[in-house]
Amino acid sequence: MRTEAQFQNVSERAGHYESFYLKANRPGGGAGAWIRYTVHKRPGEEPTASLWFTYFDGAEDGPRAAKATVGAGELGVPEGGFIKIADSVLEPGRAAGRIEAPDVTASWDLRFDDGAEPLRHLPYDRLYRARLPRTKFLSPYPASTFEGEVAVGDERIPVAGWPGMIGHNWGTEHAERWVWIQGSNLGGREGDYIDVAAGRIKIGPWTTPWVANGRLVLDGEPLRIGGFDRVYGTQLHEEPTGCEFTLPGKVVNVRGRVAAHKKDFVAWVYADPKGPEHNTLNCSISDLKLTVERPRHSAATVELDGAAAYEFGSHEDTQGIPLQPYPDG
């Protein structure tokens, strides 16, 4: 087991949120699926569980999305698996589920290989047990290949050799602002990827600078990015539909931009267990361009068209991108 659900260990009085998420893209880019299995628990209350589905296709007018929420009686952990919500399940090697929303019916039945070794974004094990940061995150399958099928309404979309990943995060509070950048098979090289989460954390009246954590794999070489000791030099200039960034690492410096057309974003409400709410924008068919500098190497330029993830969460409005009509929590 590369990870395990945390919600079953949360006390009745505590607040908690948790997300297992899947991203997979059509080879060559331009289309992809982003699927989430989540738990939301307010202090002193039973948890609720939700399934989220978005299918992105750059040739269409915008993403197609759906969400369904059930009570604690339909939430569990399957034997040998990660999470089960109603009849939908995520377990090693398989993700399957179905949502029947008023406007969209969606389903998925996917198989995936182990791929690369897990990525623990936080640099020290003790941080996964500490009070801060309030969000813990890892990618149990950071570079896998998916097979199977997704369906949206009457359209059935075969999934064959789609590169992607599975992530897992949990905590008591979302960051004040966050950015997630992810891309598989960078430059067309199987197994090369970038997966970076960056956040600004509110501590009392103060908000920290950007702290980034993640990994770049380039030409098969894993390169750690960010860390608490590299806040100086970490720069993100985030906008609703794009972000320019500089992300230093121990033996690497990564500069780049990720962006997509406004029409290709989906907007959701994410709620903290104790409140308030964040507006979250995601486009999993974004364009990504990186410049990578390493000692004893020439600077490398890496591009990924229509297949990167850009997620931006904040308390700001969505700049005209319509929020999906689903509450959180």
N, C-alpha and C positions, 0 to 999 in steps of 0.2 A: 504494500500500500504506500503510494507516494504522498498521500495526504489523508486526512480524515476530518469528518464533520466536527465542528466545535459546539454547535447549538445544544446538543444533548448534555453538555457539561455545565450549562449556564444556570445559575440559581434563579429561583422564581422572582426575586426582588431586582435582579439586574436587567439592564437593557442590552440588546445584542442585535447585530445584523451580520449576515453572512451571504456570500455569493460564490457559486461555482459557475464559471462562464466558459463558453466555447466560441471560437472564431475559426472559420474555414473559408478559403477563397478558391474560386475557380482558377485553374492554371491559366496564366496569362493575364489575370486580373479582370476588373470590370464588374464582377459579381461576387457575392459572398453572403454567408449567414453568420449571425451573432445571436447566441442563445444563452439564457441565464436561468439557473435554478437558485432561488433566494429564500432566505429566512429573515423575518423582521419581528423583533420582540420588544415591546415597550416594558419599562420596569413595572413589576407586579402583575403583568398580564401574560396570557398564553401567547405563544408565537403564531404568526401566520406564515404561509409559504406561497411563493409566486413562481410562475413560469413566464418567461419573457422571450419573445421571438422577433427577430428582425431579418428580413431578406433585402439585401441591397442589390440593385442592378442599375448601373450607370446609363443604360439605354432607356430606362423608364423615367417617369416624371418624379419619382421619389421612392423611398423605402416603403415596404409593406410590413406592418408591425402588429403584434397582438400580445395581450397579457391576460393571465388568469390567476386568481388568488383563492386559496382554500384555507381552512382552519387547521388547528394543531392535530386533529384526528386523522388528517390525510398526509401528515408529514412524518417521515421516518428515515432510517438508515438501513438499506438492504444488506443482507449478509454478504460480506466481501466487497461492498460498494461504498459510494460516497453519500448519495442522497436520493430519496424517493419522495415525489410529490404527486399525490393521487396515483395514477398509473404510469407516470413519467419517471424515468430512472437515469441516473448517471453512475456508471461503475467502470472499473478498469476495462478498457477496450470497447466500451459501448455507451452511446447516448441515445435515448429514445424518448419521445414524448408527443403530446398533442394538446393544442389549445383551441377551444371553440369560443371565440369572441363575437360580439354582435356583428362586426363588419368583416372580420377575417377569420378563417379557419386555417390553422397551420399545424403541420406535423413533421417529425423527423425521426429517422431510424439510421443511425450512423455507427460505423465501426472505425476504430483508430488504433494505430500501432503505438508502441512505447516511445519511439523516436529518441530524442536527446534526453540526457539526464535531467532531473528536476532542477529548477532555478528557485533558490530561496533569495528573494530580493533583499531582505534585511541581512546585514553582514555578520551578525552574531546571533547564535541560538538564544542567548538570554533575552534578546529583544522580543522574541516571540512569547516570552513569559512576563515581560515587564509591563508596567502600566502605560508607559509611552514607548513608541507611538500607539495611538488608540486604534489604528488600522494595521492589521498584520496581512501580509500578502506574499504569495508564492505562486509559481507556475509549475504544477506537478508534471505537465506534459508541454514543454515550451516549444517543441518542434516535432509535430506528428503529421501523419498522412491519413486522410479520411476517405472512407468509401461508404456508399449507401444511397440515401435519397432524402430530400426535403420536399415538402409540398406546401404550396400556398394557394388556398382556394382550390380550383380545379387543375392548377398547374403542378405537375410533378417534375422535379428537377433532379436528374441523376448526379450523384457525387462520386467521381472516380479520380483518385489521385490528387485530391484537393489538399494543399498544404495548410496547416493551421496549428492551433494550440488550445490548451485548457488551462485556465487559471483559477485561483481560489483566494478569496480575501474575506476577512471577518474583523469585527471589532465592536467598540461601543460608540464610536463617533467617526463620521467621515472627516477628511481633511477640510480645512476652510476653502481651499482651492486645490484642484488636482488636474494633472495631465497624464494620460496613458498613451504611449506610443509603441506600436508593435508591428513587425513585418516579418514574414516567413520567406524562405528561399530568396534571400537578398541577391540581386544580380543574377538570378536564375540558378544559383548554386544550392542544391538540396542540403538542408541542415544548417545553412547560415541564417541567422535571424537577429533581430533586435527586439528586446522586451524591456521597457523602462517605465517605471511609475515615479512621478514627481509630485510632491505636495508641499503646501504651505499650511502649517499647523497653528491653530489658535491655542495659546496658553495664557489664560487670564485675559488681560487687556492687550496682550502682545500677539503678533502673528509672525512666525519665523520666516526667514528667507526660504527660497526653494531648496528642498532636499530631494535629490534623485537617487534611485537605486535600480540597478538592472544589469543586463548583460548584452553584449554584442558578440556574436560569433561570426568571424570573418575568415574565409579560407580554412574553415574548420578549427580556428584558434579561438577559444573563449576568452573574452576580455571584460573584466569587471568595470562597470560604469558607476560613477557617483559615490555616495557614501557621506556620512555625517562630517567626515574630515575634508570633504571637497565641496563644501557649501560655497566657499570663495572660488569663483570661477564658473560655478553652475549658473547658467542664464537661460531663462525662458521668457519669450515675448509672445504670450498666448492671446489668441483671438477666438471668437466662436467657431470659425471655419478653418483655422490654421495656426501653426506655431513655428517660430524660428527658435533654435536652441543651440546652446553650447554645453556639452556634458563631458567634463573631465573624468578620467579614470587613472588607475595606478600607472598603467603603461600605455594609455591611449587618450586621445582627445577627439571627441566627435562633435562636429558641427553639422547642422542641417535644417531642413524645413519639411513639415508635413502639412498637407492642405487638401481640400476637396471643394467641389461646388456646393453652394448652400442647399440646393435641392436634394442632395444626396445624404443629408444628415437626418437622424432621428433624435427627437428630444423627449426625455423622460423626467419624471419627478423621482428623486431619491430622498428618503426621509431618514434623519437620525433617530435612533430609538427614543431620545428625550426631546426631539425637535432641535432645530427647525428643519426646513426642507432645502434641498439643492436642486437646481436645474442642471441636467446632464445632457450633453450633446455627444453623439457618437456617429462616426462614419467609418465603416470597416472596408471601404474601397477608396481610401485616400491615396494620394501620390506622395512618395517619400524620396528625398534626396539627401544623402549623407556624404560628408567629407571626413575621412578617417585618417588621423595622423598617429603614427607609431614610431618609436625609435628603430633605426636601421631599416626603415621601409620608406618608400616614396608615398606621398599622400595619395590615398585611394578615393575615388568617387564611386558611390554605389547608389543605384536608383531602383525604385520599385513603383511601378505604375498601376494604380487602381486596385491595390491589394493590401495596403497598410491600414492599421487602426489608428484613429485619432479620437481620443475621448477627452472632453473638457468639462469639469464640474465646478460650479460656483453658485453664489446666491443671486447672480445677475439674471436679467431676462434673456430670452433665447434669440433676440435680434430677428424676430419674424419667423423663426423656424417653429412650426406648430407643436406644442406639447401634446404627447399622446394622452388620450382621455382616461387615464388610469391613475388613481391615487396609489401611494405607497404606504405600507404599514396597516 
